Amino acid sequence: MIRLIIIFLIVAIVAALFGFTGIAASAAAIAKIIFYVALILFLLSLIAGGVRGFK
């Protein structure tokens, strides 16, 4: 999932350099959404691991 974030950020940067502001904004928004989803999944896995206990 982190790979997707990096890909969309690179697409956003390249599009911004070439002046495609609409594409750059869309790619940056998608990267931001994927980042938040990955962060939430990470936090849920930490909580689940803490509730289950470490052996």
For each residue, the residues with C-beta under 8 A, 3 or more apart:
1: 4 5 34 37 38 41
2: 5 6 38
3: 6 7
4: 1 7 8 31 34
5: 1 2 8 9 31 34 35 38
6: 2 3 9 10
7: 3 4 10 11
8: 4 5 11 12 27 28 30 31 34
9: 5 6 12 13 27 28 31
10: 6 7 13 14
11: 7 8 14 15 23 27
12: 8 9 15 16 23 24 25 27 28 31
13: 9 10 16 17 24
14: 10 11 17 18
15: 11 12 18 20 21 23 24 27
16: 12 13 19 20 21 24
17: 13 14
18: 14 15
19: 16
20: 15 16 23 24
21: 15 16 24 25
22: 25 26
23: 11 12 15 20 26 27
24: 12 13 15 16 20 21 27 28
25: 12 21 22 28 29
26: 22 23 29 30
27: 8 9 11 12 15 23 24 30 31
28: 8 9 12 24 25 31 32
29: 25 26 32 33
30: 8 26 27 33 34
31: 4 5 8 9 12 27 28 34 35
32: 28 29 35 36
33: 29 30 36 37
34: 1 4 5 8 30 31 37 38
35: 5 31 32 38 39
36: 32 33 39 40
37: 1 33 34 40 41
38: 1 2 5 34 35 41 42
39: 35 36 42 43
40: 36 37 43 44
41: 1 37 38 44 45
42: 38 39 45 46
43: 39 40 46 47
44: 40 41 47 48
45: 41 42 48 49
46: 42 43 49 50
47: 43 44 50 51
48: 44 45 51 52
49: 45 46 52 54
50: 46 47 53
51: 47 48
52: 48 49
53: 50
54: 49
55:
